[in-house]
Amino acid sequence: MRIDIITVLPELIKSPFEASILKRGIEKGLVEVHMHDLRKYGLNKYNQVDDYQYGGGAGMVMMIEPLDKLIHELKEGREYDEVIYMTPDGVTLNQGMANHLSLKENIMIICGHYKGIDQRVRDLYITREISIGDYVLSGGELGAAVLCDALIRLIPGVISDETSALTDSFQDGLLAPPVYTRPADYKGHKVPDILLSGHLKAIEEWREEKAFERTRERRPDLLNED
């Protein structure tokens, strides 16, 4: 997979890819992540990338011309399966979407700023608009990092134990069950006996039950209980 990220603040988004699982995926050659500084395509001697919005109103808007130049240049090099715009009014990211996008070969992500990007960019180029929640950030960089983390960890070989990602919360529509590790008894707080029993079928049934209970308690919206 190759991911191209368009941003006015590349320094803000680099660090998540320089550690842990994302770094491992890059070093293994399983994913390429390229940052593109939009200001290099800005106008005039100030490398301008934003301007006042037509019709008045507070806040600046990212201009169409710098984005058009950079997007066009990237598209000359390859075809993109998705051109994604990170925006609060996009579709909320979920595990199913992450699973789907993790199978793509080339993805471009545009990080918005200010009041957003010129609508013509959205009309001409964007194939998918994604939000990471019902709130507003200063820019799309942190959202793009969240999206990339959700995708890259699903690529076979990135995580050493590939079955780990398949048992995460939301993969089966439920939250993950409680997990425990050593010691089995810590200051009187004990691990459930079933997990120490060695009976794999019983353990799996316990986990399924606890996953359902936790989901019903914390995220009943995930269950179709009428």
N, C-alpha and C positions, 0 to 999 in steps of 0.2 A: 504494500500500500504506500502511496505517496500522498502527503497532505501539504498543501500550500496555504499559508496563512497571510492574509493582507492586513496590515496594521499600521497605525501611526506611532505606536509605542512598542517596537519589537523587544526592547529591553525588559518590558513588563511581563512578557510571556515566555521568555527563554528558559528561565530557571526550572519550571516543571519538567522540562525535557532533559534536564541535566542530572537527574537523580532517579533512583529506584526503578520501577517497572518500565516507565517510558524510556529511560536511558537504555535499559537492557534491550528493549525491542529495537531501538535504533542501532545499537552496537551489534546486534545479531543480524542486522541487515533485513529485518522483517518489515520495517517501516522507515520511510524517509519523511522528515518534517523540515520544511523550508519556510523561513520568515521573509516577508517582503515589506520593506519600508515604503509606505505610500508616499512619504514626503519626497522621496527621490523622483517622483513623477509629478510633483507639485508645480504650480504655475509661478511665473515671474521670479525675481531674485530672492523672494522670501519663501519659495517652495510652498506656496499657498495651497491648501487642500480643502478649505472650508470657506463658506460665504454666508451672507444674510439670506434668509428665506423670503421668497416672493410672497406678497400678501401681508408682510409684517409678522410680528410675533417674536417672543423671546427665544434666544438660542440660535446657534449657527448650524449649518447643514453641510455635510461632506459633499463636495462638488462631483459632478458626473465626469468631468474631463480627466482628472488624475486616475480615477478608478477605471474608466474605460480604457485608458492607455495601458495600465498594468494588467487588467483582465485580458485584454486582447493579446498582449505579449505572452502571457502564460498559456493562453489557448493555442497559440501558434506552435507550442512545444508538445502538446498532448491533448487528448480529449478527456474531459472531466465527466465522471459519472454524476457528480453532484457539485453545484455551486451554492454554498450555504451562507446565509446571512444570519448572524447572531443578533437577535432583537427581542425586546420584552414582549412584542405583540406576535411572536412566532408560536408555533406549536410546542408545547412543553415536552422537553426531552424525557423519554422513558426507556426502560430496558429493551423493549421490543424494537424501538427505533435504533438504539445502539447496536443491537444484534444485526439488524438489517444493514446499517451503514458500515459495519465492520467487514462486510463481504465485498465492499467496493474496492476498486483499484486506484483511482485518482479522485481526490476530493479537494476542493478549494473552499476556504473559509474566509469570509470577510467580517472584520471586527468593526462595528459601528462606533461612532463617538458623537458628542454634542447632542443635537436633536435627531441624529440618524443620517442616513444617506439619501441622496436625491432619488425620488421615487422611480425615475427612469432607469436607474441601475437595477432596481428590483424588478421592474417590468421586463427589461431586456435580458438579464443574465441569471437572476436567482432562480434556482430550482427547488429550494427548500429553505424555509425560515424557521429557526429554532430558538426557543427560550429555555433557560434553565430554572425558571421560577417566576412567580408573580411579584417581581420587584425590579427596580432599576439600578444598574451599576453605572459607574463612570464611563465604561467602555466595554466592548465585546471581548476583550482579551481574556479575562478570567473565565468567561463563559466558554470561549473557544478551548481553553485549557481543560476545562471540565469535560467538554465533548470529546476531545482527543483522548483523554484518559479513559473514558468509558468505552471508546472504540478500540484503542490499541491493546488494552488488556485482554480483549477477546480474540485477538489474532493468534492462531495456533503457534505455540512455541515461545510466545512472550512470557507467559506464566509457566513456571517449571511444571506444576501439576495442573494440567489443563482442565481437569474435572472440578477444580476449585471454583473457577468462574461460572461453571454450570450449576453450582449449588448456591450461588449468591441470592440475596433478596431479589424478588421480582421475576426471576427466571421462570418460575412456575406459577406466577401470579400471586405468590405469598411472600411475606417477610421471612427472613431466615430464622430458624429456631435458636434458642440459647446455646452457647458453646462454653466449654470448660477445658482447663488444662491443669497440670500438676501444681501444687500438691492436691490430692483428693480430699484432704481435710485441712482447712486453713482456719485456725482459731475457732474451731467448731462449725465453720461454714463448709458443708460437705457437698461434693459432687453427687448428683442423683445416682442412686444405686444401679439403675438400668444401664447407665453408660459404662459401668465397670463390670457388667455381667458377661460381656463377650458374646451375647446373643444378638447377632447382626440384624435379624429380621425384627426382633422386638425393639432394638435401638432405632431402626428406621421408622417403625410405626410410632414410636415416642416422638421422634423429630417431626414427623408429619403432623402429629397432633399438636405439638407445641407451636409449630409454624402457623397452623390454622388459628390457634388461640391468640397468638401474638397479633396476627393480622386482623382478626375480629376486634381485638381490643384497641389497636393503634391505627389501623387503616381499614375500617369497615367498607370504605368506598371501593376497595379492591375485590370485594366478595359480591357475588350475585345471589344474595339471600333475600328472597321475597316471601 
